[in-house]
Amino acid sequence: MKASVWIVDFGSQYTQLITRRIRELSRKSEILTIDTARTRLKGGERPGALILSGGPQSVFLDREDYSAFFSDATLPILGVCYGMQLMAQTSGGKVERGVQGEYGKSKIDVLASGFPKGQSTVWMSHSDHVIQLPEGYQVIARSENRLVAAMAHETLPRVGIQFHPEVHHSENGMQWLSWFLDGIAKVKQDWTEADRLKDLTAAVKTVNPKRVLCAFSGGVDSLVAATLVHRALPGRVRCIFVDNGLLREQDTGHLKMLQEKTELDIEWVDASELFLSRLSGVSDPEQKRKIIGNTFIDVLEDESRRIEKKDGTPFDYLLQGTIYPDVIESSSPHGVSGKSVTIKSHHNVGGLPERMKLALLEPLRFLFKDEVRELGRDLGLDSEWLHRHPFPGPGLAVRIMGDVTRARIDCLKRADSILMNELRSSGLYASTWQAFPVFLPVKTVGVKGDGRVVEEVIALRAVNSVDGMTATITEFPWSFLTSVASRIVNEVPGITRVVYDLTQKPPGTIEWE
């Protein structure tokens, strides 16, 4: 079935979120590069609606020809952020370079009918803004800075929204999208949640690999990916868990339990010495990630050769639990638009060295964390497994600022165990999406045993999120935070001070590195 809604990717970090929200509104959507969308429109294809995403560029620097998107006056179009600026500029309006931007949560005054009047909170991320509307358009919302926050044509099915309705933190964001799809574009519903498992299973069977090597971490993503492919292709999946020496104390027991209680064939490979030796003296976070990623591939390559030599059956695919936030932060979502920017690399994004002779199988590549959990539920996986806090592929290496040493790993493991123990005993584990300590190589003065000490710092971070693309701070009780801090400075050698990170995403990422 062809998608009823086309989303043109101008490089926004949130482009895939739009597709997610459109699916939630029961429409099938498809993300297209600029060139693909333009070619298909010129070739006579026509979607039920066209959505122009946001992006990092400015209309003052972008000289491409976008007339194909606006040539059909009857085609319903929604411009989001940069998409709205492009709509205004192309249609005869005027965009002004921003001196002071609007970022994060902002208030807007809604002027249009069909929405709650007065103020609501939305998610902004822009500096340029529309100062003169094209002919035939009217303002339907203004920001608290009195800038145009939304506009709509009086007769044509065209709407521009300066904020991001697709982001979870935009109040009534789904209502704005529903208003466009139902009232403006009049796109019929053609997608249900039940289609997800069916479509993903069919897609895996279509690939039809002979034998699959699964890079298994034991986290939600790899567990769901492995179970999905195992169910679609029984007997063809071999899971390899590579112990990189950067695990938390809680991870060891969890992996052993999965070996015993799941239907998966999981093999544990201890490669900790190799990883730690290669990380010795490395402090740059991107270099850490690359070393871990390359070493991970080296170990998998060695293990695949060993297994193939033992049983004589070669692998032709490598299965990874890559999800969409990994892809978004690492590179342009579709590899060809050239419009998005890299936030940070992820060890499981970017392909494989040619020598491995394996194709990548990433069935969750365009799903978000909450969707992966829902998929796991549909597969019948234990709820406790699906709702563990996320843990980065590079492990504790990206939670240790500076050099990675055994002493710092041990320090962070102890701090993490204290935090997890306190979360569970206080009944607060499920109240936060992700909580963890970070080791800071910062010397601070303290007093222990009536003596002066100069020791280092642990930062605690806890956030709430739905999909990992945006995050707000978890507001733990102060009594809980002081209890955790007291235990850490008393029970973790070398730590004198504990601080709490109050930064939301954006501007900060969830992990510190």
N, C-alpha and C positions, 0 to 999 in steps of 0.2 A: 504493500500500500504506500503510495506517495505521501510525503509529509504535507499537511495542510498549511503549516506555518514555516516559513523560511526565516532563519536568523542569520543576518550577514555579520560576520566577525570582523570588527575593526580593531581587535586586539585587547579588548577589555579583560581584566582579570575575572570578571563576573559573567562572561558570555555564556558559559555552560550552565550557570545558574538560571539564565533565562529559559533555556530548554527544559530545565528541571521544573520550573514553575509552570511552563506551558503544559508539561505532562500532568502536573497536579490538577490542571484545569481540563484534563481529559482531551487534549489535542496532541496529535502526533507532530513533532517538529524536527527540523533538520538544520544543523549549523553548516553554513557554506562560506567558503572564502569569498572575498570581494570579486575576484576574477570569475569564479564558478557561477556565482549568482548573476553577475552581469551577462555572462555568456548564455546562461539558460533563459534569462529574460529576453535577450535579443533574439534567441532562437524560437521564441513564441510560447515558452512555458510560463505558467502563471499560478502562483500559490494562492491560498485563501487569504493570507496576510503576510506582510513583509515586516520584519523587525530589524532595525539598524542598531547595532550594539554601541556601547561606549568604547573608548579607546584612549591611548596615551598621547596621541598626536593633536595638533592644532589645525583648525581650518585655514590658518594663515600660512601654514607650511605645506599643507597637503594639496598637491596640484593635479590629482587624478580626476578623470572625467566620471562623474557619478550620475549623469543625466538619465541613464537607462533605468535607474531606480525610481525616477520621478516622471517618466514619460507617459505612463498610463494613469490618467487622473482618477480612474475608478478603482485602482489597486489600493487596498487599505494598508497604510504604513504607520508604524510606531517608531519614532526616533527616541533612543534612550541616551541621555547625557551627550556624548559627542554626536550621536545620531541625530539628536534634536538640533544641535548647532549646525550640522551639515544640512539638515532639512531647511532651517531658516536661511542659511547663506545661499543655498542653491535655489530657493524659491523667491529670492529678492529681499530678504530681511537683512539685518546687520548684526554681526557678532563683534564683541569688543574683547581685546586682550585683558585678562584678569590681572589686577595688581594684588588683590587679596582673594584667595580661593575660599571655597566652602568644602570642608572635609569632615567626614564622620557624621555623627548625628546632628541634624539641623531641623528647625521648625519651619513649616510652610503654612500659609493661610490658603485654604481651599475656597475658591470662588464659584466653582461649577456646581450645577445641580447633579444629583445622583451620588454625592459624597457627603460625609458629615461636614457641616460648615464649621469654620473656626480653624484652630491650629491642630496639626498632627506632626509627628516626628518621622523624618525620612533619612535616608542615607545618601549623603552628597560626596562627590569626589571630582571637583572641577575647579578651574580658575577662569578660563574664557567663559563668556556668558552672552546671551542674546539681549541686545538693547533695543532693537527695533524689529517688530514682527513683520513677516511678509504680508502682503495684501490678502485679505480674506480670513486671517487668523485672529483669534482672540485669546487673551490671557485667562487661564482657568485656575492658576495657582501662583502665588508669589512666596519667595523665601522671606525669612525674618529680616534679611538685608534689603528687602524690596526688589530683589532681582526676579526675573521671570523663571518660575519653577516648572510651569507646564503651559502648553498652548495647544489649541485645536482649531482646525479649519471650520468655518461656519457651515459649509455645504459638502466639502470633500471628506472622505474617510481618512483623515491624516491628523496625527496627534504627536506632539513632542513633549518629552518629560525630561527635565534636567537632572532629577535625582534617579536613584536606582530602585525601582519597585521590586526587582527580583531578589534583593538582599533581605534577609530575614528581619533585620532591624528596622526596615521601613514599615511603619504602621500603615495598614490598609493597602500594602503593596499588591497583594493578591487581588484586592478589590479594583485597583487601577487596571491591572492586566485583564481581569474578567470583564470590566467595563469596555475595554478596547475590543476584546475578542467577541463578546456577546453583542454589545450595543453598536459598535462602530464597524467592525469587520464582519460580524455575523458568521463566524466560522463554526461549523457543526462539530460536535464532540466525536472523536474517532479513536480514542486511546483509553485504556483502563489499566489499573495496577496489575491485574492478572496477566496482562500481555508481557510484562517484564521478564518473568521467569521463563515463560514459553519462548519468547523471542531470543533470550540469551542462550537457552538450551539448544534451540534450532541453529543459532549462529555457530556454536561450538561444534555441533554435528556436521555442519556444512564445511568447516575447516577440515574435519576428519583426520586428525593426526594419527600416526601409527602408534607412537609412544611419547608420553609427555613427562618431562623432568620438571618438577615443581619446586621453585625457590620458596621454601616454607619458613615463615617467621613465627607462626603460632598466634599472630595477631588476628583481628577480625577480618581484615582484607584477604590475607593469604588463606585463612581457614575457609571463608566463604567461596573464594575462587577455586580452591582445591576440591571442595565438596561438590560444587556445581559441575566441574569438568569430570570428576569421578562418576557422578550420577549419569551424566550424558554419555560417558565413554568408560564403562566399568572395566577395571583391570588394566587400564592403559596409563595410569598416573602413578609416578613414584615421587614422593615428597622427601626433599633433603633439607634438614634444618642445620644451618651453619652457625655454630657457636663462635661468635667473634670476640668473646671475652668482655663484651660491653653490655652484658645483660644485667637486669636488676635481680635481686634475690627472689622476688615473686615469680619471675619468668621460668625458672628451672622447674618448679613444681607444676606450673601450668602446662609446660611442654610434655612432661612425663604423663600427666593426666590425659592429654589429647592422644598420646600414643596408645594409651590403654582403652579409652572410651569412644574413640571415633572409628569410622570404617576405613580411615586413610592408612596408607602404607608410609610411615614416617621414619626416616633414618636420621640419627643425630651424629653430626660430624664436629669434633672439637678442633677448631682452627684458631683458638685464642692467641697462642704464641705467635703465629704468623701475622695476625692483624696488629697486635701490640708492637711487634718489632718494626713493622712498616710505618706505624704512626709515631714512633719515637722521635721527639724533637719537633714535631709538626704542630703549629698553632693556628695557621690560617684555616678558617672553617670550610671554605670551598675545597682547599687541598685535602682536608680530612675526608670530606665526602667523596672526593674522587678516589683517594687511596682505598677507602672502604669499599666503594663500588667496584673498583678494579680487582681488589683482592677477593671479594665475594665471587666475581666471575671466574677468577683463577681456580678457586676452590671447587666451584660447581663443575668447571671443565674437568678437573682431575677426577672428581667423583663420578661424573658421567662416563668417563673413559673406563674407570675401574668396574662400574656396574655393567657396561656394555661388554667388556672383556670377559666378565664372569658368566653372563647368561647369553651372550651372543646376539642380543636384540638392541639395535641402535635407537637412540632418541632422535626425534625430528623437530620437537617443539620444546621451548622453555616457557613454563607457566609462571606468571608473576601476578601479585595482587595489587598492581598499580591502580590507583583511583584518580579521579579527575583533579582534586586539589594538587596532587603531586605533579601532574602534567602542566597545570596552569602556572604553578610557581617556577617550574623548570624551563619552560619555553613557550613559544607560540603554540596554542592548543592544537593546531592542525598542521603545523610545520611549514606552511607555505604562505600564510598571510603576511608575515613580516611586520605586523603592526604591534604585537605585544612585546613586553619586556620580561627578562628573566628576573625573578625574585631571588631564588636560590635553587641550586641543582638538587635533584633527588637521585639516590643511588640506583633506583629501579626505573629511571627514565632515561632514554637516549639510545636505546638499541644495544646490540651485542657485537663484540669483535668478530670479524669475518671468519676467524679460524675456528669458531665454535660450530659453524655449519648448522645452527639451530634457528628456526623461525620463532618469533615471539607470539605468545598467546596471552592476551590481556583482556579477559572478558568483562572486567569491572572498570575499564579505562575511562568510561564516561559516566560513572556513577559517583555520587557523593557518599560520605560516611553513613549518613542516616539511611540512605537507600540501600547500602550494602547490608546494614543491620536488618532492614526489612526483608531483603532477599534471603538472608540467613534464617530469618524466622520462617519464611515460606519453605525453606529447605529442611526445617525441623530441627535446627541446631539449638543447643541449650542457651537460654537467655543470658545466663551469667557469662558465657563465653563471648557473646555478642556485645555485651555492654562493658567490657573492660575498657579502661581509659586508653586512648591511642598512645602508641610508643613509636618513635621514629626508627626507621630502618638502620641508620648508623648508630643507634643505641646511645649509650651514655657519652660517646665521643662528642656529640653536639650539645651536651648539657654540661660539658667541662670547658670553660673558657680557657684558652691557652693550651699548653702541652697536655697530652693525655699520658698519665703515669699510673702505675698500679696503686700508689698511695691515694691519688685523687679519685680513682675508680672506687676503691674501698670506702673512701669518705662519702662519696655520693650514694653508694649502695646503702650505707647505714642511714643516711639522711632520708632516702626514699622509703626504707622500711619503716622508719619512725612515722613519716607522713602518712603512709598507707595504713599503718596500724591505728593511728589516731583517727583517720577518716572513717575506717570501718567501725571502730569501737564507739565513735560518736554518732554513727548513723548518717554520716555526711558524704559517703563515697558516691552515691547516686545523685547528689545535689549539684555536682560539678561535672562538666564534660571531660575535663582533663586537669590533673594536678600533678606537679612534679617539682623537685628541687634542682637548682642550677649551682654549680661550683664556680665561685668567682676568685681568681688569684689576686685578691686585693688584701693587703695587709692593714689590719686595724688594731687599735689598742684596746685591751680589755683587762678585767681583773678576775683572776681565778685563784682561790685559796689564799686570799689576801696578798697575792703577788701580781705584778704587772706582766701581762703577756701581749705579744704581738702575733696575731693569728689571722686566719682567712675567713671568708664570708660565704654563707649559703643564701641564695635568693629562692624564695618560694613563688611559684606561679600557678594560678588556678583560673580557668576560664570556662565560660559557658558558650556553647555554639550548637548549631544544628548541622551544618555541613562543612565546617572547618574553614570556610571562606571569610567569615567575619567572626569576631569573638568579643564578648564583654567579660569584665572581671567578676569572678565569683565572690560574693560578699559574705565571707565566712564570719561567724561570731568572733569578736576579739578574744574571748576566752579560749576559743579553739586555737587561734593563731598563736597566742602567747604560750599555750600549753605545748604546741609543736616546737616553737622556738626554744622554750626552756629545755625540752628534752634533747634537742639537737646540740645546743651549746654544752650541755652536761654529758651527753653520751657519745658525741662524735669528736674524737681527738683532732686538734688543730683548728677547730671552728670557734670563733669568739662572738660572731655577730650573725643575725638572721634578719633579712629584709623581705618585704612582700612587694611583688611587681604589680603595679596598678595600671599598666598600659593595655589598652584594647587593641584589637586588630581590625582594620589598620589604625594607626600607622605601624605598630609593631607586628611582627609575625608571632605565631603561638610559641614556637621554639625560639630560643635565643640565638642559635646559629642555624 
